[in-house]
Structures are given as C-alpha cells and as structure tokens.
C-alpha cells in the first residue's frame, strides 16, 4: 500500500505543478491589463493559494498512511504476520527530499481462524535500514481488500485497547510467536528485541560520554 500511496502522491504533486504553471501563464499574459491594486491582489492571492495548497499536500503526505492504519485498527482489521523474507528495492523520497528505502515484504498471515495466508506487499523504511529480521509483527488486513496492508508500529498498537482481545486470541493459541520491535523513525525500523537493547545501551553510553565532555 505504501507504494500505491507514493505513486498517488507523485501524481497529485505533478497535477498541482501543472495547475500552478497554468495559473502563472494566465497571470503573466494578463498582468499588464490590471491596475495597481489588482496586481497586488492577484500576486497576494496567488502566493496565498500556493502556500495553502502545498501545506495541504504536506499534511496529506504525512498523515495519509497514518489515517488508513488507525481507521483499520479501530475496525479491528489486523492480523499476526510472520515475516519470512524482505528484499530492499530502491530509494524513494518525499516532497522535502527526505529519503526512505522501499522493501518488498513476504509474510505468512495468521487470520483469526488461524489459517495461513501468504502475502507480498511493499513498505517504506528508514533509509539506513539494510536488512529486516524474520519474526512476527502485526499488520493491517482486510480480507475484502487484501492489498491494503501496513506494518503497525508496536507503540501504535499499545494505544488501541480495542485490539486487546485479538492479540490475546493469538497469544493464547497454540502457535509460536517471536515478536519483533517495530518503531517509526523517519520510516519503519524493525529489529529483534536483542538488537534494540544493544542499540539502547549504545545510545545511553554515547549520551553519557557527551554529557561528561
């Protein structure tokens, strides 16, 4: 789903650029016909419209995936998935030229009846992520829209108490679960909890060293 969102956002941005280019051409062709007051009004109106449009686009860019994830979580449309493989594809960037790394993710989803469903989807990761461990994560999943898939950060899951019965259902079932640590940090970062603990200790030592200096 992240790949589709990225493509749609690019289409919207290109469309906005075409519209504003057309507006600029119209203003240039008619600018000499306007009086002094109207020239000021047109210029001020154009810059105001430009700022509002790009602010709206940036808001959409930041929140589109978050909105879809939260809406599906409120509906209880999640499932336990085992990451079996992850292949880095290429870099992508947002409108602020911030880079991310796009991965192709292969998972085996356990639905609520504990049946296995093989899925392949694309997810946006922190640019520094090179590999992704195998293990279990929660993903959004709607059987009627099987391509609408996002990996859910652990901190996000903890905020939705309505998901507790679903999580308990999986954890009390006779299946082996190896949870991974999923965080949002300029794109997703997925590590084993052992790796996260090592990273925490390294960051702690680095802060202590900086404070002592």
C-alpha positions in Angstrom: 0.0 0.0 0.0 2.9 2.4 0.7 4.0 2.1 -3.0 0.5 3.0 -4.1 0.4 6.0 -1.8 3.8 7.1 -3.0 2.6 6.9 -6.6 -0.6 8.7 -5.9 1.2 11.5 -4.1 3.6 12.0 -7.0 0.6 12.2 -9.3 -1.1 14.8 -7.1 2.1 16.8 -6.9 2.6 16.8 -10.7 -1.0 17.8 -11.1 -0.6 20.7 -8.7 2.5 21.9 -10.5 0.7 21.8 -13.9 -2.2 23.8 -12.4 0.1 26.4 -10.9 2.1 26.7 -14.1 -1.1 27.3 -16.0 -2.1 30.0 -13.4 1.3 31.7 -13.7 1.0 31.8 -17.5 -2.5 33.3 -17.3 -1.3 35.9 -14.8 1.7 36.8 -17.0 -0.5 37.2 -20.1 -3.0 39.4 -18.4 -0.8 41.2 -15.8 -0.3 44.4 -17.9 -4.1 44.8 -18.2 -4.6 45.1 -14.4 -4.4 48.3 -12.4 -2.0 48.7 -9.5 -4.4 47.5 -6.8 -5.5 44.4 -8.8 -1.9 43.5 -9.4 -1.2 43.4 -5.7 -4.4 41.4 -5.1 -3.5 38.9 -7.8 0.1 38.4 -6.5 -1.0 38.1 -2.9 -3.8 35.7 -3.8 -1.5 33.6 -5.9 1.1 33.2 -3.1 -1.6 32.6 -0.5 -3.1 29.9 -2.7 0.3 28.3 -3.3 1.1 28.2 0.4 -2.3 26.7 1.3 -2.0 24.1 -1.5 1.4 22.9 -0.5 0.6 23.0 3.2 -2.4 20.8 2.4 -0.3 18.5 0.3 2.4 18.1 3.0 -0.3 17.3 5.6 -1.7 14.7 3.3 1.8 13.3 2.6 2.5 13.0 6.4 -0.9 11.6 7.5 -2.3 9.5 4.7 -0.9 6.2 5.8 -1.4 7.0 9.5 -5.1 7.7 8.8 -5.6 4.5 7.0 -3.7 2.5 9.6 -5.7 4.0 12.5 -9.0 3.6 10.7 -8.4 -0.1 10.1 -7.2 -0.6 13.7 -10.4 1.0 15.0 -12.3 -1.6 13.0 -10.1 -4.4 14.4 -8.8 -5.2 10.9 -5.4 -6.5 11.9 -3.6 -9.9 11.9 -0.5 -11.5 13.1 2.1 -12.0 10.4 5.4 -13.8 10.2 8.0 -12.0 8.1 9.6 -14.7 6.0 11.8 -12.5 3.7 12.4 -8.9 2.9 14.0 -7.6 -0.2 15.3 -3.9 -0.5 14.2 -2.5 -3.8 15.1 1.2 -4.2 15.2 4.6 -2.5 12.2 6.9 -2.6 11.9 10.5 -1.4 9.1 12.8 -0.2 8.4 16.4 -1.3 11.1 17.6 1.2 13.7 15.3 -0.4 13.8 13.1 2.6 14.9 9.6 1.5 13.4 6.3 2.5 14.1 2.7 1.4 11.3 0.7 -0.1 11.2 -3.0 0.7 9.2 -5.9 -0.7 8.0 -7.9 2.3 6.8 -11.6 2.2 4.7 -12.7 5.1 2.5 -15.6 6.3 -0.5 -14.1 7.9 -2.5 -15.9 10.5 -6.1 -14.9 10.2 -8.5 -15.0 13.1 -9.3 -18.6 12.3 -5.5 -19.3 12.4 -5.4 -20.2 8.7 -2.2 -19.3 6.8 -2.4 -16.6 4.1 0.7 -15.8 2.1 1.0 -12.1 1.3 3.5 -9.9 -0.5 3.4 -6.1 -0.1 5.7 -3.0 -0.1 6.7 -1.0 2.9 8.6 2.3 3.5 11.6 2.0 5.8 14.2 4.3 7.3 16.9 5.0 4.7 19.6 3.4 7.0 17.7 0.0 7.2 19.5 -2.6 5.1 18.1 -5.8 6.4 15.0 -7.0 8.2 14.9 -9.9 10.6 12.4 -12.7 10.4 9.8 -12.9 13.1 6.2 -11.7 13.9 4.6 -8.3 13.5 1.0 -7.1 13.4 -0.3 -5.8 10.1 -3.5 -4.2 8.9 -5.5 -6.7 7.0 -9.0 -6.6 5.3 -9.9 -9.9 3.5 -12.1 -7.8 1.2 -9.1 -5.5 0.3 -6.1 -7.8 0.7 -3.7 -5.2 -0.8 -4.4 -2.6 1.9 -1.5 -3.7 4.1 0.7 -1.8 6.5 3.1 -3.0 9.2 1.9 -1.5 12.5 4.5 0.0 14.9 4.3 -1.5 18.4 3.7 1.9 20.1 0.7 2.4 17.9 -0.8 -1.0 18.8 -0.5 -0.2 22.5 -2.7 2.9 22.1 -5.7 0.9 20.8 -7.3 -1.0 23.7 -9.9 -2.5 21.4 -7.2 -4.7 19.9 -6.5 -6.5 23.2 -9.0 -9.4 22.5 -7.5 -10.0 19.1 -3.9 -10.0 20.5 -4.9 -12.3 23.4 -6.6 -14.6 20.9 -3.2 -15.1 19.1 -1.1 -15.3 22.2 -3.4 -17.9 23.8 -3.4 -20.0 20.7 -1.0 -22.9 20.2 1.3 -21.0 17.8 4.9 -20.0 18.2 5.3 -16.2 18.3 8.6 -14.3 18.0 7.7 -10.6 18.3 9.9 -8.1 16.6 10.5 -4.5 17.7 8.7 -2.2 15.2 9.2 1.5 15.5 8.5 4.6 13.4 11.7 6.7 12.9 11.6 8.5 9.6 10.2 5.4 8.1 9.9 2.0 9.8 12.7 0.3 11.7 12.3 -3.4 12.5 14.8 -5.1 14.8 14.9 -8.1 17.2 14.5 -7.0 20.8 18.0 -8.1 21.4 19.2 -5.7 18.7 17.1 -2.9 20.2 18.5 -3.5 23.6 22.1 -3.2 22.2 21.1 -0.1 20.4 19.6 1.4 23.6 22.8 0.6 25.5 25.0 2.1 22.8 22.9 5.3 22.7 22.9 5.5 26.5 26.7 5.3 26.6 27.0 7.9 23.8 24.8 10.3 25.8 26.8 9.8 29.0 30.0 10.4 27.1 28.7 13.6 25.6 27.4 14.9 28.9 30.8 14.2 30.6 32.5 16.2 28.0 
